[in-house]
Amino acid sequence: MKRSASRGFHLRWPLLAAALVACLASVQCSGGNAGTGSPTGPTLPGPSNPNPNPAPVGPETFVGAGDIAICGGNADATARQIDGIGGTVFTLGDNAYSSGTRADFQNCYEPTWGRFKFRTRPSPGNHDYASPGATPYFEYFGENAGPFGQGYYSFDLGAWHVISLNSNVGTDGGSPQANWLRADLRANANVRCTLAYWHHPLYSSGQNGNNDYMREMYRILYDANADLLLSGHDHTYERFAPQDADGRLDTARGIREFVVGTGGVPLYDFPTVKPNSELRLKAHGVIRLTLSSDRYQWDFLAISGAGDSGTQSCH
């Protein structure tokens, strides 16, 4: 018996040795994925000499519009456009007409853009605030809308820092929102490309015109070298050339603003064309942004008729 046991041990030893070498080569023997980490387990430290030229972050898709869901409107048509587009969905306010009630969200928004709720990062509009405190808006979107009742928040999307602001609450230079924005931008000063969005545009050739009370927020973003701004409110599509907070053309550091209030409600005309307005369209549709590590591409996808597209480097 002893001879047989010894012989069995010698036969198994090469297999055990091979298993030990494979285990050591994989860094850990617990069965986890080395270096990936997880919410329920530790992440192994990275290499002591990281690659000085890391691979660039792949492009991200950011698609949406504002002034969206009115029962009997065109929100169903713009929702069908997004059906074929992956990535993150945004809204530019006035999500559910006409008063942002629970019934408006349930009857008008939910059957259309509601199917993208899990991947939507919204912003509120004045119609959402027609319900006190925009409570149904915050209830409907939950944590995707940021802290309940606040209406402004930020997140990272690939190589970009993205900021959703609330144009329905205080926006002067000393407001809590302005102080939060400055702090958020300082904390992300090493990010090259920055995008912000809110409901009321500073500049617009639509029937509501400019919203001067958003100038300080625009200025804070400009001073931090932000690149891109999206708004709604006027039910139009409009693209502006890069400009500063006082409306001066600035191709070096200016922010390019888009008005995209084209999500489904009745459209507006353009009574007075504002300086630096490059293109204006009266059409329903969505804007699809392709956010790369050092630039962005825009494509306005009209339901019918001509659209708009272009590309711009980050500052």
C-alpha positions in Angstrom: 0.0 0.0 0.0 2.8 2.4 0.9 4.5 1.8 -2.5 1.2 2.4 -4.3 0.6 5.7 -2.4 4.2 6.9 -3.1 3.8 6.1 -6.8 0.4 8.0 -6.9 2.1 11.0 -5.3 4.9 11.0 -7.9 2.3 10.8 -10.7 0.3 13.8 -9.3 3.3 16.0 -8.5 3.7 17.4 -12.1 0.0 18.3 -12.2 0.2 20.1 -8.8 3.3 22.0 -9.8 1.7 23.1 -13.0 -1.4 24.3 -11.2 0.8 26.2 -8.7 2.7 28.0 -11.4 -0.5 29.0 -13.2 -2.0 30.3 -10.0 1.0 32.5 -9.2 1.1 33.8 -12.8 -2.5 35.0 -12.4 -1.6 37.1 -9.3 -4.3 35.7 -7.1 -5.8 32.2 -6.5 -9.2 33.3 -5.3 -10.9 33.0 -8.8 -11.4 36.8 -9.2 -10.4 38.9 -12.2 -7.1 40.4 -11.3 -7.0 44.2 -11.6 -10.6 44.7 -12.6 -12.1 45.3 -9.1 -15.8 45.2 -8.3 -18.3 46.9 -6.0 -18.1 44.0 -3.6 -14.4 43.3 -3.6 -11.1 45.1 -3.5 -9.3 46.5 -6.6 -5.7 45.4 -6.9 -3.2 48.3 -7.1 -2.1 49.3 -10.6 1.4 48.9 -12.0 4.1 51.0 -10.4 5.2 52.3 -13.7 1.9 53.1 -15.6 1.9 53.5 -19.4 2.8 57.2 -20.0 0.7 57.1 -23.2 -2.6 55.5 -22.2 -5.1 54.6 -24.9 -7.6 57.4 -25.6 -11.1 57.0 -24.3 -13.6 56.0 -27.0 -16.3 58.3 -28.2 -19.6 58.6 -26.3 -23.0 59.3 -27.7 -25.2 62.0 -26.1 -28.6 62.5 -27.7 -31.7 64.4 -26.8 -33.8 67.6 -27.1 -36.0 69.8 -25.0 -39.7 70.7 -25.0 -40.8 67.2 -25.5 -44.0 65.5 -24.5 -47.4 66.9 -25.1 -50.2 64.4 -25.7 -51.0 64.4 -29.4 -47.7 66.1 -30.3 -44.6 64.7 -32.1 -42.8 63.2 -29.1 -43.5 59.7 -30.4 -41.7 60.6 -33.7 -38.6 61.9 -31.9 -38.7 58.9 -29.6 -38.6 56.6 -32.6 -35.4 58.4 -33.7 -33.8 57.7 -30.4 -34.8 54.0 -30.6 -32.0 53.5 -33.1 -29.4 55.5 -31.2 -27.4 54.1 -28.2 -25.7 56.0 -25.5 -26.9 58.5 -22.9 -30.1 60.5 -23.4 -30.6 64.0 -22.1 -33.5 66.4 -21.9 -33.5 70.2 -22.0 -36.5 70.8 -19.8 -40.2 71.2 -20.3 -40.4 67.4 -20.3 -44.1 66.9 -19.8 -46.8 69.4 -20.9 -48.5 71.4 -20.0 -48.0 71.6 -16.3 -45.5 68.8 -15.4 -48.1 67.0 -13.3 -47.9 63.3 -12.5 -50.6 62.8 -15.1 -48.6 64.7 -17.7 -45.6 62.5 -17.1 -47.7 59.3 -17.1 -49.9 60.0 -20.1 -47.6 62.0 -22.4 -44.0 61.4 -21.5 -44.0 57.8 -20.3 -45.5 56.3 -23.6 -42.8 58.1 -25.7 -39.5 59.1 -24.2 -40.3 57.1 -21.0 -38.8 54.0 -22.5 -35.3 55.7 -22.3 -35.8 56.7 -18.6 -33.1 54.3 -17.3 -30.5 56.1 -19.5 -31.8 59.6 -19.4 -30.0 62.5 -17.5 -32.7 65.3 -17.5 -32.9 69.0 -16.8 -36.1 70.8 -15.7 -38.0 73.5 -17.4 -40.6 76.1 -16.5 -43.5 73.8 -17.4 -42.1 71.2 -15.1 -42.1 73.9 -12.4 -45.8 74.6 -13.0 -46.2 71.8 -10.5 -44.9 73.2 -7.1 -41.2 72.5 -6.7 -41.3 70.4 -9.9 -42.0 67.5 -7.5 -43.5 65.1 -10.2 -40.3 65.7 -12.3 -38.0 64.7 -9.4 -40.3 61.8 -8.6 -40.4 60.5 -12.1 -36.7 60.7 -12.9 -35.5 59.7 -9.5 -31.7 59.8 -8.8 -31.0 60.4 -12.5 -32.1 64.0 -11.9 -29.6 64.6 -9.2 -30.4 65.5 -5.6 -34.2 65.7 -5.1 -35.5 69.3 -5.3 -32.1 70.8 -6.4 -32.1 70.2 -10.1 -28.4 70.6 -10.9 -25.7 67.9 -10.9 -22.7 66.7 -12.9 -21.3 63.5 -14.2 -18.5 62.2 -16.4 -19.2 60.7 -19.8 -16.1 59.2 -21.4 -13.4 61.9 -21.5 -16.0 64.7 -21.0 -17.3 66.4 -17.9 -21.0 67.1 -18.2 -23.1 69.5 -16.1 -26.9 69.7 -15.9 -28.0 73.0 -14.5 -31.4 74.4 -13.4 -32.4 77.7 -15.0 -35.6 77.9 -12.9 -33.9 78.6 -9.6 -31.3 81.2 -8.5 -28.6 81.8 -11.1 -26.9 85.1 -9.9 -23.3 85.1 -9.0 -23.9 84.6 -5.3 -26.5 81.9 -5.6 -25.9 78.4 -4.2 -26.1 77.0 -7.8 -23.3 79.4 -9.0 -21.1 78.6 -6.0 -21.7 74.9 -6.6 -20.8 75.3 -10.3 -17.5 77.1 -9.5 -16.5 74.3 -7.1 -17.5 71.6 -9.6 -15.4 73.2 -12.3 -12.4 73.6 -10.0 -12.7 70.0 -9.0 -12.6 69.0 -12.7 -10.1 71.5 -14.0 -7.9 68.8 -15.4 -10.7 67.7 -17.8 -10.2 69.1 -21.3 -13.7 69.0 -22.7 -16.8 70.3 -20.8 -20.4 70.4 -21.7 -23.3 72.1 -19.9 -27.1 72.1 -20.5 -30.1 73.8 -19.0 -33.6 74.9 -20.2 -33.6 78.7 -20.8 -30.9 79.8 -23.4 -28.9 82.9 -22.9 -29.1 83.6 -26.6 -32.0 82.7 -28.9 -33.5 84.1 -32.0 -36.9 82.4 -31.2 -40.0 84.2 -29.9 -38.9 84.1 -26.3 -35.5 85.7 -27.1 -32.5 86.0 -24.8 -32.6 85.1 -21.1 -30.2 87.6 -19.6 -30.4 86.1 -16.1 -28.4 83.1 -17.4 -25.4 85.3 -18.3 -23.5 84.7 -15.0 -23.7 80.9 -15.4 -22.5 81.3 -18.9 -19.6 83.5 -17.7 -18.6 81.0 -15.0 -18.4 78.3 -17.7 -16.6 80.6 -20.1 -14.0 81.4 -17.5 -13.4 77.7 -16.9 -12.9 77.1 -20.7 -16.1 75.1 -21.2 -16.8 74.1 -24.8 -20.5 73.4 -25.4 -23.9 74.5 -24.2 -27.3 73.1 -24.9 -30.7 74.7 -24.1 -34.4 74.5 -25.1 -37.3 76.7 -24.2 -37.7 78.2 -27.7 -39.3 75.5 -29.9 -36.6 75.8 -32.6 -33.3 74.5 -33.6 -30.5 77.1 -33.6 -26.7 76.9 -33.7 -24.5 79.8 -32.6 -20.9 80.4 -33.3 -18.6 80.3 -30.3 -19.0 83.5 -28.2 -18.3 84.9 -24.8 -20.8 85.8 -22.1 -21.4 89.2 -23.6 -22.2 88.0 -27.0 -18.9 88.7 -28.7 -17.6 86.2 -31.3 -14.7 84.3 -29.8 -13.4 81.4 -31.9 -10.5 80.7 -29.5 -12.3 80.3 -26.2 -16.0 80.9 -26.9 -18.8 78.5 -26.0 -20.9 77.1 -28.8 -24.6 77.2 -27.9 -27.3 75.1 -29.4 -31.0 75.7 -28.9 -32.8 72.4 -29.4 -36.4 72.8 -28.2 -37.6 70.4 -30.9 -38.6 67.3 -28.9 -42.3 67.3 -29.9 -44.3 70.4 -28.9 -45.6 72.9 -31.6 -42.7 74.8 -33.2 -41.9 78.6 -33.1 -40.7 81.1 -35.7 -37.6 83.3 -35.6 -38.8 86.9 -35.2 -35.3 88.5 -34.6 -32.1 86.9 -35.6 -29.5 87.4 -32.9 -25.8 88.1 -33.6 -23.5 85.1 -34.2 -26.5 82.8 -35.1 -25.1 80.5 -37.7 -28.2 78.3 -38.6 -31.9 78.2 -37.7 -34.3 75.4 -38.5 -38.0 75.1 -37.8 -38.2 71.3 -37.4 -38.8 68.6 -34.9 -35.9 66.3 -34.2 -33.0 65.4 -31.9 -29.4 66.4 -31.7 -26.9 63.5 -31.5 -23.5 64.5 -30.1 -20.5 62.2 -30.5 -18.1 63.2 -27.7 -14.4 62.2 -28.4 -11.4 62.8 -26.2 -10.5 66.1 -27.8 -13.5 67.1 -30.0 -17.2 66.8 -30.6 -19.4 66.2 -33.6 -23.0 67.3 -33.8 -25.8 65.9 -36.0 -29.2 67.5 -35.8 -31.6 64.7 -37.1 -34.7 66.4 -38.3 -37.9 64.2 -38.6 -38.3 65.7 -42.1 -36.3 68.2 -44.2 -32.7 69.3 -43.8 -30.7 68.7 -40.7 -27.3 70.1 -39.5 -23.9 68.6 -38.7 -20.4 69.6 -38.0 -17.4 69.1 -35.7 -15.3 71.2 -33.4 -12.2 70.7 -31.3 -12.2 71.2 -27.5 -10.3 74.2 -26.1 
